[in-house]
Amino acid sequence: MHKPKITVHYCVLCQWLLRSAWLAQELLSTFSDDLAEVALAPSTKGTFKIYYNETLIWCREQDNGFPEAKILKRRVRDLLDPNRMLGHIDK
């Protein structure tokens, strides 16, 4: 089984690098053994999208803003291993 890749596309003009890096760190802290990589991909035009392989799991425009870490972790978990418990995040 291939491990999935998470890619965070963020707008450099909007200076969303730190937010992107923080979310990448959160995902790596929770799913470090289960992910092939978490990549940061510079973009423009207000872009903030997160992909699980080729599947869009967050879009700033469609989801009305930026994700909380716990919401993003749930979306990754639901694709990676739906039966996995995330501890206090699941309460």
Residue, then its C-alpha position, 0 to 999 in steps of 0.5 A: m500500500h502506498k502512503p498518501k501525500i498531503t499538499v498544501h497550496y498557499c498564496v505567497l502574496c497573502q503571506w499564508l506560509l506560516r499558516s500552511a507550515w503550522l498545519a503541515q506540522e500538525l498533520l506530521s505530528t499526528f500522522s507521521d508514520d502514515l504519510a509519504e510526505v506533506a508538501l507546501a506548494p506556493s501559489t497566488k490569487g488567494t489560493f489556500k487548498i489542501y489535497y490528499n493525493e489528488t483529492l481536494i480536502w480543503c478549499r478556503e473559498q468553498d469551506n469559508g476560511f481556513p481549517e482548524a487543525k482538528i477539522l483537517k486532521r479528521r478529514v485526513r483520518d477519514l480518508l486514511d483510516p476511518n476507524r482510527m481514534l484521534g484522542h481528544i479531537d474525537k470528543 
